[in-house]
């Protein structure tokens, strides 16, 4: 059969000050793929083609994009570089490279705007389930709120007893802006009995970008912290 086409791109994530430049590298191992493409996906927007290149012709730029800003060099058939010059907050986006029709990994460029250049870590809080939900639905929803952070890129992950949990998790698609900072909420829903097991440890982890690397802040909650609500569960023992 056909050899498998492989495409790699780096860096994966980067945070830059305005005015700096960024070079993104894209490599594909299947030299017959003459066409290479660079795409930009701004936050809350669809994918836009920036430029297409082929081994035999000049780079072709789409409307709104220019070589002065997005300089693309094709070292050889399987290696392409794109340099984004004089980065501004407007360039903050996810960038994709593709070879022929094999789209690939991405580079996320976060830009800290000039007026507020400090990275502000989030405050993280977990809120207990409501008694009403437990009584009426025998379900329990924990809410994790990360607030007061800047810039707006942050992820929230739930862990139960140290193991990542994806089932029953709903996280806001985008952070909410409050003045000059952002907030993000995630919910973890489970059967009430799981919440009331005194051995279970629920943890919300906020991952964010700091000093060129990913930092995290963890918040933990146990059911027995709010044991006053236990009396509402029929058939469950009451722990003191």
HELIX and SHEET records of a PDB file:
HELIX    1   1 UNK A   89  UNK A   91  5                                   3    
HELIX    2   2 UNK A  131  UNK A  137  1                                   7    
HELIX    3   3 UNK A  192  UNK A  196  1                                   5    
HELIX    4   4 UNK A  223  UNK A  232  5                                  10    
SHEET    1   A 4 UNK A   7  UNK A  10  0                                        
SHEET    2   A 4 UNK A  22  UNK A  28 -1                                        
SHEET    3   A 4 UNK A  79  UNK A  84 -1                                        
SHEET    4   A 4 UNK A  70  UNK A  76 -1                                        
SHEET    1   B 6 UNK A  13  UNK A  17  0                                        
SHEET    2   B 6 UNK A 102  UNK A 112  1                                        
SHEET    3   B 6 UNK A  93  UNK A  99 -1                                        
SHEET    4   B 6 UNK A  36  UNK A  42 -1                                        
SHEET    5   B 6 UNK A  48  UNK A  54 -1                                        
SHEET    6   B 6 UNK A  57  UNK A  61 -1                                        
SHEET    1   C 4 UNK A 123  UNK A 127  0                                        
SHEET    2   C 4 UNK A 139  UNK A 149 -1                                        
SHEET    3   C 4 UNK A 181  UNK A 191 -1                                        
SHEET    4   C 4 UNK A 169  UNK A 171 -1                                        
SHEET    1   D 4 UNK A 123  UNK A 127  0                                        
SHEET    2   D 4 UNK A 139  UNK A 149 -1                                        
SHEET    3   D 4 UNK A 181  UNK A 191 -1                                        
SHEET    4   D 4 UNK A 176  UNK A 178 -1                                        
SHEET    1   E 4 UNK A 163  UNK A 165  0                                        
SHEET    2   E 4 UNK A 154  UNK A 160 -1                                        
SHEET    3   E 4 UNK A 202  UNK A 210 -1                                        
SHEET    4   E 4 UNK A 213  UNK A 221 -1                                        
END                                                                             
